[in-house]
Amino acid sequence: MILSHRARAGLVRTLGPGPKCIPLERLGDELSTTNGAHVDACMRCQTELALWREFNEPAPSADEGAAVQWVAAQLGRRLGQPLTRAPAEIWRRLKARRLASAAGALALAAAVGYAVWDPEPGVRPVQSAPAVYRTARIDAIAPLGDIAAPPRAMEWAAFNGATVYEIEVFEVDRSSLWRGSSSAPRVQIPSSLSAQCSPGKTVFWQVTARNAAGVVVADSGAQRFRVSTQPSIKK
């Protein structure tokens, strides 16, 4: 059941203490005309006053008295000796525990009423957030692994939807050696870069694909190649 705002506010006012509510320590005093009129109209004060009167009742009811007598008899039998406290004292202790439980239930009801009246704000989706694309993988073709001589070009598999490819060549420490771009899945390597690919040196390269809107849609990840230190044998 969904309560209206006015109904929820009324529930909180009913369960929550107001400025005119009677303090617990004054419930045993004789109520003035003003306080009596307030108690007659206040559900919280009526509940607390009823609990206070029940707690201070000197003797239990017929059903409750029988239960207390049975508890006293059972305790005396298990202890092997008569109880030093009278059943009336046991009754007062049991009622004190019940009063504490009732007060806890009343506090819980007030907390639930407040939560219904003033709930936490819900999480709303951000309408103006830009679309996020999950990038796919580009298959690198060459150069890869150990090669006989410095490469003259780099090649990779074409990616559907890509309008431009961005290429970066870098060293192990991510120091950039060269950057370029191409609309085709291949790019020529400048001679200045080939000169830096000395034998035994590991070089990395990566291709990033963007669509017509400039959004990254795929990348190859870091690829590695190294010019072999062994001279090639001509047949």
C-alpha positions, 0 to 999 in steps of 0.5 A, spaced: 500 500 500 502 506 497 501 512 502 499 519 500 504 525 502 499 527 507 497 520 510 505 519 511 506 526 514 500 524 519 503 517 521 509 521 523 505 526 527 501 520 530 507 516 532 512 521 534 512 525 540 510 532 540 512 538 544 505 537 548 507 530 550 507 528 557 514 526 559 515 518 562 517 521 569 510 525 569 505 519 567 504 518 575 502 525 576 495 528 577 494 530 570 491 537 569 485 539 565 490 541 559 494 535 559 488 531 560 485 534 554 492 532 550 492 525 552 485 524 550 487 526 543 494 523 543 495 516 541 502 516 543 501 519 550 495 514 551 499 508 549 505 510 554 500 512 559 496 505 558 503 501 559 505 505 565 498 503 568 499 496 567 506 496 569 504 499 576 498 494 577 500 491 583 497 484 582 497 480 575 490 478 572 487 471 573 490 468 567 497 472 568 497 470 575 496 463 574 502 463 569 506 467 574 505 461 579 507 456 574 513 459 573 515 460 580 513 453 581 518 450 576 523 455 578 523 452 585 523 445 583 529 446 578 533 450 584 531 445 589 529 450 594 523 455 594 524 462 591 526 468 596 522 472 591 514 472 592 510 471 585 508 479 585 515 481 585 516 476 579 510 479 576 513 486 576 520 484 573 516 480 567 512 486 566 518 491 566 521 486 561 514 487 557 514 494 558 521 495 555 519 491 549 513 495 548 517 501 548 522 498 543 516 496 538 513 504 539 520 507 537 521 502 531 514 504 529 516 511 529 522 510 525 518 506 520 513 512 520 519 517 519 522 513 513 515 512 510 514 520 510 521 522 508 525 516 504 532 516 501 532 520 494 532 515 489 537 514 484 535 517 477 539 516 470 543 521 468 539 524 461 545 528 458 551 522 459 554 521 453 554 514 450 559 509 452 562 504 446 565 498 448 571 497 444 573 491 440 579 488 438 583 489 431 588 484 429 595 486 427 598 483 421 605 485 421 611 486 424 610 481 429 615 477 433 622 477 431 624 480 424 630 479 419 630 487 418 627 493 420 620 494 417 617 498 412 610 498 413 605 496 418 599 492 417 592 490 420 586 487 419 580 492 417 575 494 422 568 495 419 565 502 421 572 505 422 574 511 418 581 513 421 586 509 424 591 512 429 598 508 429 603 509 435 610 506 436 613 506 442 619 503 446 618 499 453 618 505 457 612 508 453 617 513 450 613 515 443 618 514 437 613 515 432 605 517 431 601 517 424 594 516 422 591 512 416 584 511 412 587 504 410 589 498 414 596 499 412 601 505 413 608 506 411 614 507 416 618 513 415 626 512 414 627 516 421 623 510 425 626 505 421 633 507 423 631 507 430 629 499 430 636 497 431 638 489 432 636 486 438 631 492 440 624 491 442 619 496 439 612 496 441 606 499 436 598 500 437 593 501 432 586 505 434 580 505 430 575 511 430 568 512 427 566 518 423 564 521 430 571 520 432 569 515 438 574 510 439 571 503 436 577 498 436 584 497 438 589 492 437 593 493 444 600 493 444 604 489 439 611 487 439 617 486 434 624 486 434 630 486 429 634 479 429 641 480 431 643 474 426 644 476 419 639 473 414 642 468 410 641 469 402 640 462 398 
